[in-house]
Amino acid sequence: MHISIISPVYGAPTLINELVSQIETAVNEITDDYEIILVEDHSPDNSQEIIRRICANDKKVKGVFLSRNFGQQYALNAGFDLSSGDYVVTLDCDLQNPPSQIPALYKKIQEGYDIVYASRQNRPDNYFMTQGSKLFNKLVGFLTDSKQDESLAEFAIYRRKMVDAMAMMGDYRRYYPLMNQWVGFKSCKIPVNHDSRTDGKESSYSMRKRIELAISTAIAFSTKSLHLIVYLGSIITIIAVLIAIILVIKTIITGIDVSGWVTLFISMWLIAGILIMIIGIIAVYIGNIFEEVKHRPSYIVSEKINFPED
């Protein structure tokens, strides 16, 4: 297979037919040796029924139905594992990533790159979506000591060797923007317009989900949070010692004893809060270790359509 196109499907049933049509129009400019893998992430609508109809009429379209909602990154994981193309394209199902730009990505990767990203230009998202994206990327970048480009999303083209390299990573938690950076290889980006959704729906990624993803990703891919605890503990210790020295000097100079119950009360609550925070962060890391050692799969496929074994 020359090109595999992977699209996680969730919450956009009215766009699936148009998505497939636009992908086929774009990819036929490159080759007729391709596959379109629609990974249905247990969407609470009739997406499965629509995908079944499309697959029945077009053998180049392959359906993958997950047993429950695992999330976008794990739907991509399933698509990567089941793809067979020398080149692999990933894009969202909401048509904000215009499939018409696939030939441009393909042309650029022929210059010797291993991954080419689509850099979103002229984003039509509302203020809260835009700011949420900026906050998410800044938080992930800070907690993982990595550079996160907020203009990049899931629209990209990979060479097979990069897909195989990411498959070698045994992490239970997946976040491909960081995994792409970790495996390395030669990358670049090209500007691509980011279109509006034509179905009138908003993204299912709320601010709460973004923050949760940022924290879980940071803990899964970095130990910086533990280092921050050490720094915080050191700073508090230094401040406490300085305050103690100041109180001793003040008592010696003025001869007035400092009331102890106020400082004791504040110190107890401060120390208790810090300890709870430290224990909480360590507990999250232990929880991640617990998830990893169970060796559970990142996703479970309940059904596949139009794959060779079918």
N, C-alpha and C positions, 0 to 999 in steps of 0.2 A: 504494500500500500504506500502511495507517495505522500498523501496528506491526510491526517486525521483532524477533524474539527470537533471539539468537545464543548458542550454547553450545558451547565447545570440548569435544571428547569424547576422553578418554584414560583408560584403566585402570578403567572402570566399566561393563562390558558388561551386567551384571545390572540396572542402574538406568536404562538408556536408555528402555525402554518406559514406565516409571513417570514419568520426567522429562517425556516428551512428553505423557502423559496429564494430569499436573498443570499443565503450561503451558497446554494447551488449555482446561482447566476454568477457570483463572484469567483468561486473555485473553478468553474468550467473555463474561465479565462486562462487558468494555469494548467490544468490537467483534468482528465476524466477518471483518473485513478485515485479516488478519495472515498472517505467514509465520514458520515456525520453521526456523532454519538451524543444522544440526548439522555442525560442522567437525571431522571425524575426523582427529586429528593422528598418524596412522600408529601407532595403539595395537597392542601385541603380543597381540591377542586377536581375538575374532570380532565386534568392534564394527561393522566394515564390513557384514558380513552382516546384522546386526540392523537397521542403518540402511536398508539396501536394502529389507528387508521392510516397514519402516514407511513408507518413501517410496512403495512400490508401492500401499499401501492408503490413503494420505493425501497428497493433492497439496499440502496446505498445508505439509507438512514437506519441506525441501530438504536434500539431502546434499551435502557437500563433502569430498572425500578428498584430503589432501595427499600429495605424492609421498614424503615422509619425515617424521620427527619434527622439526618446527621449533621447538616450544615453545608454551606457552599464549599469550604475547603476540602471536606471529605467526599463530596460529590465529584469535585475535580480529581481527587485521589483515585476514585473508582474509574473515572474516564481515562486518566493516564495509564492505569494498570491494564485496561482493556483495549487501549489504542494499539495500532500496529503500523502507523505511518512513519516514514522517514522524517517528516516534519509534523509537528502537532500544534494546532491553533486552539487557544482557549478564549471564550467570550461569553458574556452574560446573555440570558435569554430575553432581556427586556428591550432589545434593539437600540439601546443607548450607545452600544458599541457597534457602529455600522459595519455589517459584513462586507460592504463594498470596498472596505479598506484592506481586506485580506491580501489581494494582489500586491499592494504597496508594501505590506509587511514581508511577504514572500520575496519580493524583489530586493528588499534591503538585506535580508538574511543571506542572500546569494553573494553578498560582498565579503563573506567570511565570518559573520557573526554566529554565535550559538543561540542567542535569544534576542529578539527584537520586541520591545514594548511599544504599545500605543500610548502616547502622552496626550491625555484629554485636554482639549482646548475649547474655549467658549462654553463652559459648562452651564447648562440651563437650570441646575438644581437650585432650590430655594436657599435662603440665608442660613437656616439652621442645619440643613444637610451639608452645605459647604463648610461651615464652621465645625460641625461634628467631624467631618473628614479631616480637617486640619488638626483638631485636638487629638483625634485618634492616632494620626501619624506622628505627631510630636511626642505623644505619650509612649508609643511603641519605640520610636527612635531613641528617646531618653533612657528608657528602661533596658534597652538591648544594646546601647552604644552603637547604633547603626544609623545610616542615613536613609530616611524614608521620603520618597518623592510622592507628594499627595496627588500629582497628576496621573500617576500610574494606577491601573486597576488590574483586572484579570485578562484584558485583551492583549494577547501576545502570541508570538510564534516561537517554537522551540525546535532545535535539532534533536534527533532521537537520543544522541549520547547524553544530552542534558537531562532528558526525561529518565533515562536509565540511571543516571547518577543520583537523582532525587529519590528514585525507587530504592536505592541502597540505604537511604537513611531510615533507620528503624523507629523513628519517633512516633509515638501514639498520637500526639497532638500535631496538627499540620497547619502551617501558615506559609503559603508558597512565596510571597514576596521576600520573606526572610530566608527560606530554603534556597531560593534562586541565588541570593547573595552568598550563602554559605558554600554552595558547591562551586561557585566561581564561574569560569568560562568567560568568553568575550561577549559583551552585551552593548546595546545601544537603544535609542528610542527615536520614534518619529512622531511628529504632531498629527493628531487625528481629532476631528470635531466630535464632541460628545453630544449626541442628539437627545431630544426630549422623549419621554415615554408617551406613546400614542394611546395607551389604554387608560390614561388618567389616574393610574395608581401611584402611590408613593413607595419608595424602597422599604423592604421589610426590616432593614437594619436601623433600629432605633438607637438613640444616644446611649441608653442603658446597655444594649447589646454590644455597641462599639466599645464601651469602656470595659465590659466584661471580657470581650475578645482581646483587648489590648493588654489587660492584666494577665490573663491566662497565657497569652502568647509570650509576654515578657518573661514570665516565670518558667515557661517551657524551653525558651531559647537563650536564657541568660541567668547568671547568678548575681547580677548587679544589685538586686533588691537586698540580698544578704550583705553585700559590701556597704550599702547605704545604712544598714542597721549598725554596722561597726562604726561608721563615721558618726552616726547620730549618738551612739553610746559614748564615743570619745568626746564629742562636743559637750554633751550634758555633764560628763564627769569634770571636764575642764571648767565649765561654768559653775558647777557646784563647789569645786575647790576654790575658785576665785571669790565666790560669795562668802564662803566660810572664812577666808583670809580677811576680807573686808569687814565682816562682822566682828572678828577678833580684834582687828586694829581699832575699829570704832569703839568697842568696849574698853580697850586699854586707854584710848585718848580721852573719851568723855566720861568714863567711869559709870556709864548707865548700862545696866543689863538689858539685852534684847529679849523681848517677849518670845517665848519658845513655841507656844501652841499654834500661832498663825503659820510660822515657817514649817513646823512639823506637819500640820494639816495639808498645806499646799504641796510639800515634798512627797507626802504619802500618795496623794492623788496623781501627782506628776509621774512618780516612779511606777505606780500601778498601771497608768495608761500606757506608758512606754513598754512595760513588760507584756501587757496584753497585745499590743501592736506587734512586738517582736515575736511572741509565741504564735500569733496569727499568721504572720508571713512564713515562719518556719513550718507551720502546720500545712500551709498551702503547698510548699515544696514537698513535704512528706506525702501529701495527697497525690501530687503528680508522680512521685516515685511509686506509690501504690498502684496508680493506673498503669504505669509502664510495666511493672513486674508481672502484672496479670496477663500481659501479652494478648489482650483482646484485639480483634480486628478494628481498623479505623472506620469500617463500614461493612454492611451486609447487603448483598444483592438478593432480592427475592425473585427476580425474573429478568431474563435477557431475551431480546428479540433480534433476529437477523444476524446473529453471530454464527461462526462456522459450525459449532456443535449443535445449533438449533435445527 
